[in-house]
Amino acid sequence: MSDRFDVIVAGAGPAGAQCARDLAQRGYDVVVLEAEAEDGFPRQSNKSTAGTFHSMMASFGVPDDVVMNYTDDVVLESPNHHYVQQQPGAVLEFADFKRWLVSEGREQGATYRFDARVNGPIMENGAISGVRYAGDEEVYADIVVDATGPAAPLATELGVSDLTREKQAIGVEWEMEGVAVDHPEFADLTNSMMLRLDHDHAPGGYSWIFHTGGDTAKVGICYLQNEGHRKYGRDGAGIDDYLEGWLETDPRFADAERISGKQQHRGSAHIQMPDNLCTDGFMAIGDTVPTIDPLWGEGIHKGMKSGRMAAITADRCFANEEADTSTEAMSVYSKLWHSEVAPRMRERLLMTELLYLAPNDRYDTLMSDLKATGSDTLAKANAGNVRAMLRLLHLRDIPLLGAFAKERLSE
C-alpha cells in the first residue's frame, strides 16, 4: 500500500481534471487515472461540441488560446421560424482545452497516469479504499472520485450510478468549412451558436451549427431514444443517416465539406435524475452521474462545477487531524451538487421531456411565444421556473401533456 494518495480521480475529462486541479492547488496529493495514452491525448475522447459561456471561462480562468471563436448570440430555430437571444459565449477547441487542464493540474502538483484504464474498486470493510487499473495495478487513497463518464465502472459497482438506456442521448458532429452561416433564407449565424428543433432532422432531439469563424462551423445532431424519437423517427434510420440527410437538404451546406484531418466527434450522455452521488469515501462527478444540461446539452461548465464541488467536499473531509470520509461527511457534495451544479434539475428534466415530445408546428409557435414574451421568460424557464414554463403552454398542449403523462406512467 505504498502507492497511496489523498485522492484518486478516475478520468481526465473536464470534471475530473478540474477536480484534480482544485485539490492539488489546495495542497492535496492527488492522482488522475486516464484510460487513453498520453501520446495524442485526447484522441478517443475529443467528442464535445465545446460550446460554453463566459461564466465558465471566467470561473475557471480558461485562456483565449483554447477558444476557436467567441460568439455573441444563441439562435433557436424551428422548421419555419427562429428566435435570437443575445448571450455571449465561446466555442472551444476541445482537445486543446483538455490538454490545458492537464497541464494546469500538473503545474499545481497533480500526478497523471495515462494508459491507466480503471477496472474496479478495492474494497475494505465495505468501503472503497483504492482502485485497480491497467490490469493488475493498484493505488490507494482516502477518497476516490469517479469521473469516467457513462462507463462509470466505480460508481456502478458501488451502487451510486444507475444510468438507463431509455434516458441516453447520443450525438454526432463534424467540423465543416464552406458553411453559409449568413444564408438569406435563415437567421444570420455569424458568431452564433444555433440550436434547431426539427424532428425531420433530429427526432426527439435537436441539431446545431456552432460558428467557429469564417465559413467554418461545428455541425451535428443529437437525440434521446425517447417517445418523441419513436414517434417522429424513420424506420431503420440511424444517427448518421439523420445528419447526412440534414447536410444534403439544408442550403447552408450546399458548398460545405468536412474539414480535412478533423475527426468526427461522437458521444453520449444520460438525461435523468441521479439516484445518488456519493457514499463512504466516494463521489461521482461529471457525466458519471447525469450532470449535463438536460435542455441544451451544455456539459463543460456543469461538469467542471461538479468537480469543484467534489474538491470542496474533500477539503472539508480532510479539515480535521483525522479525515472523515463517512457517507454523512461526503453528503456535503450531494447538497452542493443540487444547490450549485444543477439546481431545480427535476423541473428542468420535465421541461426537456415535454419539449422533445412536441410536434414540429409547436416549435414554430414556441419561437413566436419567445419573441412575444422576451428573453426573461426563456432564461427563467431554462432555469426551471415553473411559472415561466406555464407562460409558454397553450390549451392546445393538453394532448401533449397527456402523452407526457402516459409515458411517465409507463416508466
N, C-alpha and C positions, 0 to 999 in steps of 0.2 A: 504493500500500500504506500510505497514511497512516492508514486506518481499521483500526488494529491494537490488539489486546488481549493480555493474557497468556493468557486462557482464553475460549473461546466455549462457551456451553451452549445447545444446541438443545432448547427445550421448557421451559415454566414449570409443569409439574406438581410434585407433592411432591418427587420425586427431583431434578429439575433446579433448582427454586427453592432447595432446601436446599443443594445443591452450590454454587450461586452465593452463597448467604448465608454459608456457611463460608469460601469463597475470599475474598469481599470483607472479611469480618471479619479475615482474615489479611493484608489489605492488597494483595491482587492486583487487577489491572484486569480485570474480567470483564463480558462482555455476554451477556444472555439473549435469544434469538430465539424469539418466541412467535407461532404461526400466527394465533391469534384476535385480534380487535380488542380494544383496552383497554376501550372502552365496553361495559359489560355482562359483562365477563370475570368468571367463566368460563361463558359461555352454552352453548357446544358441548361443553365437557369437564367439566361438572359431573355426573359419571356414577359416582361412587363411593358405595357404601353407607356408607363412612366410619366403620365400627366399628373401634376400636383399643383399646389397653390402656395402663395407667398408665405402663408402662415407656417408651412412645413420648412421652407427654405430658411426663414428667419429663426425658427425654434431650434433647428439643428445645425445652423451655420454652414449650409451647403454652398459650395463655391460656384461661381459663374462658369468655370471651365468644364463642368459636367452637364451644362444646360445646352440642349440643341436649339431651343427657341423659347423666348419669353412671349406669352400670349396675353391678349387684352380682354377677351370675351369667351363666354361659353355660349354656344349656339345649340338650341334644341330644335330638331326637325321632326315633322310628321310627314306622311306621304305628300301632303299638299301645302303645308304651311311651315313657318318657323318662328322661333322666339329667341331674341338675343338678350343676354344678361351680361352686363359689364362685370367681370370678375378676373382680375389679373392672375395669371398662372405661369407655369413653366413645364415644358416637355423635356425630360431628362434623357441623356444618353445613358441608358440603364446600366450597361456594363461598366462604363467609366464611373458611374455613381457607386456601384457596389465595390469596385476596386478602391475608390476613395475612402469608403467606410472602413475597409480592412486596413488600409494604411493608417487611418486615424486611430483605430484601435491599437494597432501595433505601437504607434508613437506614444500612446498612453501606457503601454506595458502589457497589453493583452497578448497571450500566446495563441497562435493559429496553427492548426494541424490539418493539412489537406490530404486527400485520398483517405479520409477517415470516416467512412460511412458508419453511422450508428446502427448497431444490431439489436440492442435491447438494454434494459436497466439491470443493474446489480442490486439485489435486494438484501437487506439485513434487518431482521426483527420487524418485518412487514413494511419497511420504508425504503425508499431508494437511497443508495449510498454511493452509487457510481454508475458508469456506463461501459458496456462492451462495444468495441468499434473495430473496424478494419479486420474482421475475422476474430482473432483471439486476444486483441489488445484490450487493456483495461485502464480506466482512470477513475479517480475517486474525488468527491467533493461534498461539502455540507449542503449545497443547493445545486439542483440540476434544472436547467431551463430547456424546454423543447421548442425549437424554432425551425423545425424541419418542413413546415408546410403540411399539406393534406396527407402526406405519408404518415406522419405522426407516430413513429414507432414506439416512442416512450409514453406519450400521452394515451395512446390506445391501450397499451398493456397495463397501464396504471388505472384505467377506467376513467380518465379525465376527458378524453375526446371520444365523441360518438358521431362521426360525420356520416351522413346518409346520402346515397346516390341520388335520391329524388331532389335533394337540395343542392346538387353540384352544378355550378356554372362552368361552361367550357368556352374557351376563346381562341381565336387565331388572328394573326396580324402580319401584314407585310409593310416594309418601308418602301415607298414608291417615289418616283420622280415623274415629271410631266403631268402632274395633277393640276387641273384648272380650279384653283382654290377660289377664284373670283368669277366663276361661270355666271353669265347673266340670268340663267333660269333659277338660280338658288341664292341663298344668302352669301355674302362675301365672307369667306372663311380665312382671309388673311389674318395671321396672328390670332387664330381662334382654335378652340377645342370644340368640335361638333359631335353631338350625340343624336342619332336618328332612331326614332321609334317607328318601326315599319315591319310588320310581320312577313311581308313579301321577301325581305332580305334577312331578317333575324327573328324568326318566330319564337315568341317567348323571351325576347331579349332586346338588344339594340345593336346598332352598328356605329362606327365612328370614323372621323377624319380629324387627326390632330396635326395642324400645320407645323412643320419643322424648319421652315424658311424657304424662300424662293418658290420653286414649283414642287417641293418635296413635302411628303406627309406620311404619318403612320396611319394605315388604313386597316380596319379589322371589324370583326363581329364577335359577339358572344351571346349565349342564351342559356337559360335554365331548362332542364329537361322536365318541364312542368306541364300543367294542363294547357297553358297557352301554346306551348310548343306542339303538344299533341293535337290541338285543335287547328292550328294555323300552318303547321309544317307540311312538307311534301313527303309522301311515302318514299322511302329509300334514300332520301337526301341527307348527306352528312354536312358537317360544318364547313368543309372546304367547298362543297357544291354551292352553298349559300353565298360564301364570299366571292367565288368565281362568278356567280350569277349577278351579283351586285356590280362587280367590276366590269362585266360585259354590257350592262344595260344603263348604268348611270353615265351621262355625257361628261361628267367631270373627269372620268377615267379614259376617255376616248383615245388620248395620246399618252396615257400613263404606262410606265413599265416598272417592274420591280428593280430596285437599286442593286446593281451587281455587287456580289460579295457580302450582302446583308442576309443574315439568317432569317427564316420565318420564326416568329415568336408564337409559341403555343403553350397554353397553360390552363389551369383550372383553380377554382376556389369554391368554397361552400357558403351558401347564403342561408343561415339558420342561427337560432339562438344557441349559445354554448350550453351544454349540460353542466359543465364545471370548468374551472380554470386552474385549480391548484389542489395540492394535497401535501402530506408531510414532505418537506424538503424539495418540493417540485412546483414549477409553474409552466404553463403553456402559453406561448405568445404568437403574434402574427397569424398566419393562415393555418397554424396548427389547431387553433380554435377560430371560428369564423369571425375575423376582425375586419374584413374588407367592408367598405361602404356598400350596403345592400342595394341601394338605388343605382349608383353610377359607377361602382366598381373601383373607386379610388382606394388603393390599399397601402401605398407607401407611407403616407402620413400616419394612418391609424396603426400600421404595423410598428413603426418606429415609436409611436407613443406607447404602445403596449410594451415594447422593450424597455422604454424609460420607466414605466410604472413598475415593471418587474425589478429593475435595478434599485428603485426607491424602496421597494419591499425588502429586497435582500439587505440593503443598507440598514433598515430598521431591525431585521432579524439578527444582524451582527453587532447591534449597538451596545449590548451588554458584554461583559467579560466572557460569558459562555453563550454561544449562539443559540437562539431559539428558532428552530425550523419546524415547529409543530404545525399542524393544519390550521390551528387558530391563528398563529403568527403569520402564516402565509396568506391567510384570508384577507389581509390588507390589500393584496394585489387584486383580489376579486372586487373589492369595494372601489379601488382606484379605476379598474377597468370599466365598471359600469358608470362611474361618475365622470371620468376624464377621457377615456378612449372611445366608448360607444354609448353615450347617454341616449335614453329613450330608444334603445335598439328594438324592442318589441314593436313599438308603434311604427317605426321605420320599416320593419320587415313586413308588417301588414300592408303598408302603402306600396311596397315593392310588389307584393303578390297581386294586389289589385291592379297595379299599373300594367303588369305583363299579361294579365288576363283580358284587358280591354281590347276591343277591335280597332282597326286602323282609323275608322271615321271618328272614333272617340279621341284619338290622338290629335286629329285636326282640331276638334273642339277644345282640347286642353290647351293648345297653342293660343287660341282666341281668348280663353279664360285667363291665361297668364298675362297676355297683353292688357286685358281689361283690369286685372287686379293688381298688377305691378310686381316688381321683384321681391318685395317684402313677403308676399304670400308664398312664393316659391321657396324663399330662404327658410321661412317658418315651417312649411310643410316638409321640406327636406330634413329639418331638424326634429321631425316627429311631433310637431304641434297639431293636436287633433282638430282644434278649431280651424286652423288654416287648411287642413285636409278637407274638412267639411265644406269649406268655401268653394272647393274645386269639384264637388259632387253635384249631380243633377238628378232629377226624378227619373230620367231615362236610365240611370245607373242601377235601378233596383234589380233588373235581371243579372247584371254583372255581380252585384253583391250576393245574389242568390247562388250564382255559380261559385263564387268565392267561398260561401258558407258550406256548400256541398263538398268542395274539395277539402276544406278543413275537417269536416266531419268524417270524410273517408280516411283521413290520416289517424 
